[in-house]
């Protein structure tokens, strides 16, 4: 009866991941996004199976189908081979779609942040002569570089 409480071990695992993740914001966001996606797929599969299992004409009747549907929905692929037919199942689908869009957005933002940080790091590692030239002769908006 108390077996579902074993899921609380996941919280301890999340703390370990948080400590071991990179110290940067990108590392933490990536860890949280991956954890959220895994949790969304698991909870979405359970919710859709509960909503669709006994509905006449439903095509999500096994845990495998539910897991497949949740994975394709949260990744915004949505093949259409299995789909909810009940109102409660469709509400679960909308919630999972929103989570999937948020996950894709967070991944995109993490990649963009990483790229910006790489460009900033390479600019900071530029030779000192480049920085000194810029300090000595800053360009105004109406000035242009002239050739030799």
C-alpha positions in Angstrom: 0.0 0.0 0.0 2.9 2.4 0.7 4.8 1.4 -2.4 4.0 4.7 -4.2 6.0 6.5 -1.5 9.1 5.0 -3.0 8.8 7.8 -5.6 10.0 10.2 -3.0 13.5 8.8 -3.7 13.4 10.8 -6.9 13.6 13.9 -4.8 16.9 12.8 -3.3 18.1 11.9 -6.8 17.1 15.4 -8.0 19.1 17.0 -5.2 22.2 15.0 -6.1 21.7 16.0 -9.8 21.4 19.6 -8.7 24.6 19.5 -6.7 26.5 17.7 -9.5 25.2 19.9 -12.3 27.5 22.5 -13.7 27.7 25.7 -11.7 26.3 27.7 -14.6 22.8 28.6 -15.3 22.8 26.5 -18.5 23.7 23.3 -16.5 21.0 23.9 -13.9 18.3 24.7 -16.5 19.3 21.6 -18.6 19.0 19.4 -15.5 15.6 20.8 -14.5 14.3 20.6 -18.1 15.3 16.9 -18.4 13.8 16.1 -15.1 10.6 18.0 -15.9 10.3 16.2 -19.3 10.8 12.8 -17.7 8.2 13.6 -15.0 5.8 14.9 -17.5 6.0 11.8 -19.7 5.5 9.5 -16.6 2.6 11.5 -15.1 1.0 12.1 -18.5 1.1 8.4 -19.3 -0.5 7.5 -16.0 -3.1 10.3 -16.4 -4.1 9.3 -19.9 -4.3 5.7 -19.1 -6.6 6.4 -16.2 -8.8 8.7 -18.4 -8.9 6.4 -21.5 -8.7 2.8 -20.3 -12.4 2.1 -19.9 -13.8 4.5 -22.6 -15.5 2.7 -25.5 -13.5 3.3 -28.7 -10.4 4.3 -27.0 -7.1 3.3 -28.5 -4.9 4.1 -25.5 -5.7 1.0 -23.3 -2.3 -0.3 -22.3 0.6 1.2 -20.4 2.8 0.9 -23.4 0.4 2.8 -25.6 0.1 5.5 -22.9 3.8 5.8 -22.5 4.3 6.0 -26.3 1.5 8.6 -26.6 3.0 10.7 -23.7 6.5 10.6 -25.2 5.4 11.7 -28.6 3.1 14.4 -27.2 5.6 16.0 -24.9 8.3 16.0 -27.6 5.7 17.8 -29.9 6.1 15.0 -32.5 2.5 13.6 -32.2 2.4 10.9 -34.8 -1.4 10.5 -34.5 -1.4 6.7 -34.3 -2.8 6.8 -30.7 -4.9 9.7 -29.4 -7.4 10.4 -26.6 -11.1 10.3 -27.4 -12.6 11.3 -24.0 -12.9 14.9 -22.8 -10.7 14.2 -19.7 -8.1 12.6 -22.0 -8.1 15.6 -24.2 -7.6 17.9 -21.3 -4.6 15.8 -20.2 -3.4 16.1 -23.8 -3.6 19.9 -23.8 -1.7 20.0 -20.5 1.0 17.7 -21.9 1.3 19.7 -25.1 1.8 22.9 -23.1 4.5 21.2 -21.1 6.1 20.0 -24.3 6.2 23.5 -25.8 7.7 24.8 -22.6 10.4 22.1 -22.7 11.3 22.9 -26.3 11.4 26.6 -25.5 13.7 26.0 -22.5 16.1 23.8 -24.5 16.2 26.5 -27.3 16.9 29.2 -24.7 19.6 27.1 -23.1 21.4 26.5 -26.4 21.1 30.2 -27.2 22.6 31.1 -23.8 25.4 28.7 -24.3 26.2 30.2 -27.7 26.2 33.8 -26.3 28.5 32.7 -23.5 30.9 31.1 -25.9 31.0 34.3 -28.0 31.6 36.4 -24.9 34.4 34.1 -23.7 36.1 34.3 -27.1 35.8 38.1 -27.1 37.4 38.2 -23.6 40.3 36.0 -24.8 41.1 38.3 -27.7 44.7 39.6 -27.8 45.4 42.7 -25.7 46.4 44.7 -28.7 42.8 44.6 -30.0 41.4 46.0 -26.8 44.1 48.7 -26.6 43.3 49.8 -30.2 39.6 50.1 -29.4 40.3 52.1 -26.3 42.7 54.5 -28.1 40.5 55.1 -31.1 36.8 54.4 -30.3 34.6 54.8 -33.3 31.5 56.9 -33.3 28.4 55.9 -35.2 29.2 58.2 -38.1 32.8 57.1 -38.5 33.8 54.2 -40.7 36.9 52.2 -40.9 39.1 53.3 -43.8 41.3 50.9 -45.7 45.1 51.3 -45.9 
